[in-house]
Amino acid sequence: MVQPLFEGRPAVAVRALFLGRRIDLKGYDGGRRLAPSPLAVSAGRQGAAVLLRYGAVVLFGMEPEEEAAFLAELGPRVKGPFAAPETEDARLRFDRHQPEGPSGDALVVEAPHVERIQVVADVLGKSVVLAHYETQTERVFDRVEPLVTELAAHGGTSRRTRELLAQIGGALAVQHQTVGRVAVGEKPEVLWERPDLERLYLRLEEEYEIGERDAALERRLALIQRTAGTALELIHNRRSLRVEWYIVVLIAAEILLTLYEIFVHPHA
């Protein structure tokens, strides 16, 4: 007999992990399927997991050894795994007599319904992805800033140009992941069928500052691209100026040679 979800427990621990670039869910048959999109399955003895295709997984009510076993089984399906996955922990409490949403040190939902679990997982999944890329983008900016300062002061080399292009490429990759795959600004599909859960979603989204963090990340990425682009333009302009001086020098040399032939060896 299948045990009910979180049977008899007033609260469960929640852990979100950003495991890699993508999770291949095609043909996934681990655990009893609870809902298809996003995929929710039973896990552990009385726990559950929500698997998000963009590389995040959110675990509910699982003991540490159950988490470890589940992640080990899921591992081969994670594409581009991270050496140190970003994690975020929370506590989910079930209470019909309190408004749904953040409350003190817990997230409150009316009951352990799968749709509510999916909403919580959507927000925590986005939060852990944003945390990962906030850190990554900060590192990119820390590399670009001194590089641009040096280029502005002393000019550049082909090595510096390649390095700047790599930083721009990294910023664009972050945008592709967060905008294209994660769709941070979009509401979860479960709300299409359960619009009554939108208030819960909005309260959780506000608690984790999903919209504000996404906008801040976009601004930082745009700044990186503008800064690196300006440096590349500076390199290009300096090289163009250098080529122009080469042409001027060659013309002057040709004129000098011509004058030499005319005045020094007029009958040569």
PyMOL commands that set and color helices and strands:
alter all, ss='L'
color gray80, all
select helices_A, chain A and resi 64-77+114-154+158-182+190-193+195-207+210-263
alter helices_A, ss='H'
color red, helices_A
select strands_A, chain A and resi 11-23+33-35+39-43+47-52+56-60+78-94+101-103+106-109
alter strands_A, ss='S'
color yellow, strands_A
deselect
rebuild
show_as cartoon
